Amino acid sequence: MKILVCVKQVPAKDSPLRLTEDSTWIRDADLSYETNEPDAFALEEALRLKEKHGGEVVVASVGPARVQQAIREALSKGADRAIHIDDDSGSKLDSFFTAQLIAEAVRSEAFDLVLTGLQSDDLGFAQSGVILAELLGLPHATIIMEVEVIDGRLKVKRELEGGWFQWVEMPLPSLLTIQSGINKPRYATLKGIKAAKTKEIRRVTPAELGVKPDEAAARNQLRRIYVPVKTKKTEFIEGPPKEAAAKLVEKLQREARVL
């Protein structure tokens, strides 16, 4: 199987969050970066399918030069080669523009399966994978918890609401967005880290792909972000003990939502 995995680099969870002067994004100089967690599960699933059915795993990532850290990490875990779409638009990227860049970068290759994480840890739109499927003309399924390849077809398990699951049969090629927890991502070995240094990373730019970043900026406008203000409030419940207790239980259930 020839499998494409889309990987995003996001701000690390423990990074200090300091806003820019115009409050439109986080100060990049204060951030450290890591691989998007759902994408790590997608990569692991691709590597397991490769080990079981053979083939090739290709990683694609959009971003400035620093995303090569996430790419190298994927290569050291077992991916065969990578495509780096070099773009420094940062927070101005919308889901459609990201998907469009990846679609144009891989259009000439015939992938049997495309895997993405369910959503990104920084923006959480959960749209890029679905849009990418549409741009590539592929059937897709979301929130995948299990993947089986049987007789050239897919059988996937989707997570629904309320603890329910759904099994769906799909043709190949297809695109799947992977839910966190589907597997246990592996660590890179010393052998894998050394091998990653010699693996191919094809670098392309939006201009080479015929995609204009200005169009994405016009569609996506981030006006202001802010840190929620923490406030405290004390409320006294008066009345007879029985009535006060009933009011307290109601507030804990409906307002505090701790019961």
N, C-alpha and C positions, 0 to 999 in steps of 0.2 A: 504493500500500500504506500502511496505517496501522500503524506499528510502535511498540511500547513498549520502552524500554530501561531496565533497572533499574541504578542507579548507587549505589555506596556510597563514603562518605568514610572513609578509614582513616588511622592514624598513619603519618607519613612514615618511610621506611626508615632515614633518618639521625637520627631523633629520639632523644634520650637516654632510656633506659628506667629510670626510678626508680619503685619500687613504693610503693603507699600503705602506711600504718602497719599495716593489718591484712593486707597481702600478698594482697589479692583482685583488684587491678587495677593499672594503671600510672597514675601521677600525671598527671592531665589538664593541669595547668598547665605541665608541662615539654614537652608534645607539640606538634608542628606536624602538619598534616594534608594529605593529598593524595587524589586520586581513585584508587580501587582499580584496579590495573593491568589485570586481566582485563576489567573493565567498560569501560575505554578502548577495548579491541579490539572489544567488543560494540557500542559506540557507533559506531565507525568502520564496522563492517559494516552497521549500520542506515543510516548516511548514504550509503554506496555503493549500497545497494539502493534508497534513495529517489531518488538521482541517475539510476539506471538505469530504474526502473519508475514514478517519481513517487510522490506521497503525502505523508505527514506522519510526523515522528519526535517522539515524546513521551518525556520523561525522568521517571522516578519515583525519589525518594530518601527514605529514612527517617533521621531524626536531628534534633538540635537546630538552632538558628539557623545555626551555622557551616557546615552542609552546603550552604547556598546558594552557598558558594564553588565547590563541585563542580558544582552545578546551573548556575551562571553560565558555568562553563568549558564545559560540554556545550552550552549555548545558543550560546556564542560560536563553537563549532566547526560549528554548523549545525542543531542540534535546534530544533524549531519552538516548543515550549512545555514546561512542566514541572509536575509535581505534587510538592509538598513535604509529606511526612507528618511533622509537627512532634512529635517525641517525644525526651525526654532520658533514656531508660532506660539508654542507653550499653551497657556490658558485660552488663547483665541481659537484653538482647534475645536470645532464642533464634531458631533458623531458622524455626520454625513461626510465631512471633509476627510476625516481619518479613514473611514471606510473606502472612500473614493481613491485615496492615495494607495491603500493596500490593494484594492481591486485592480488598478492600473499596473501596479508593480508585479502582480502575479498572473495577469490575464493570459500571458503567453504560455503558462505552465498548466498542465492538466493534473490537478490534484484530485485524488479520490475522496479525500476528507479534509474539511477545514474545521479547526477547533479554536474557540476563543473562550476566555473566562466569561462568566455570566455578566459581570460588570466591573468597573474600575473602582478602586478604593478611594480615589480622590474626588471624582465627579459623580460616579454611580448612576449614570444615565441608563445603562443596560441596553443601548441602542446600536452600537457600532457593529456587533456581530450580525444582528438581524438585517441591518442596512447592507452590510457586505454580502450577505446571501442574496439579496435582491439584485445588487449590482452585478454579481457573478452569475445570476440566473440559476441558483441552487435552491433545492428544498431545504428547510431548516427546522430545527426543534430546539427549545430553550429549557433551561434549568435541568440539565441532564445529570442523573445520579448513577447511571450504569450504561455501558456500551458493549454490545456484542456484535460480531461480524459473522454472519451465517450465510453460506452459499452466495457470496457476493452482494448481500443486502445487510442493512443495519437493523438491529433490534435495540431500542433505547428505552430507558426508564426515566420518566419525567417526574419531578416533584411538584405536587399540586398543593392547594391550601388545606388546612385542617388535618394534616397527617396523611393525606391521600396521595397515591402515586398512579401513574399511567404508563403502560407499555405501548410503544408505537413502533411499527415497522416502516422503514424508509429505504429508498434506493440509494445507490452510490452513483455519482458523487453527491455529498450533502454537507451541510454546515451545522455544527452543534455548539451551543453555548453551555459551558461546563459549570456546574455548581460546586462550590467549595465543600470539601469533605468526601468527594467521590472516591478518593484514594489517599495514600500517604506519600507525598512527594519525597523523592530521594535526595541525598546530599551528593554534591560533586566529589569525585575521587581525585586523588593526586594525579593518577594516570589521565583522567578525563580533563583536568585543568591543563596539563601539558599538551594533550591532543588538541584542545580548543585553540591553541595559539596558531596552529597550521590550517585550521578549517576556513573555508571561504566565507567572507562577508561581502556581499555585493551591495555597494552604496549607490543610491539613486537620489535625485532631487525632485521636488514637485515640478520644476520647470521641464525636466527631462521627461516626466510623465504626462506633461500637458495639462497640469492641474494648477489653478491660480489660487494662492492662499487668500488674496483679497476678497474673493467671493465668500469664503468661510467667515471672515471677519465681519462682513456685512450681514450675514445670517445670524451670527451669534454675538450678542452684546451683554457683557457682564458689567453691570452698572456699579454694584457695591457689595462687598462682603463684610461681615463684622462678627466679632466674638460675642456670643450671648451674654447678657448681663445677669449675674446671679443676684437674686433678691430673696429676702426672708420676710415671712409674714406670720404673725401670731394671731390666732383666733380663739376666743373664749366661747365655750358652749355652755349656755345657761339653761336652767330648768331643773325639774326633778331628775334624780339619777337615772330612772328608766328611760325617760324621754331624751336625756343628754346622751346616754349610751347608744340609743337608736340613731340619733343624729350623727354621732361620731362614726358609727359603722357605715352609715350612708356616705359620709364624706371620704372615708378611707377607700370605699369601693368606687365611687364615681369621680372623685377629684384626685385623690392621691394615687388611686389604682394600685394599691398594695395588697388588697384582699381579693 
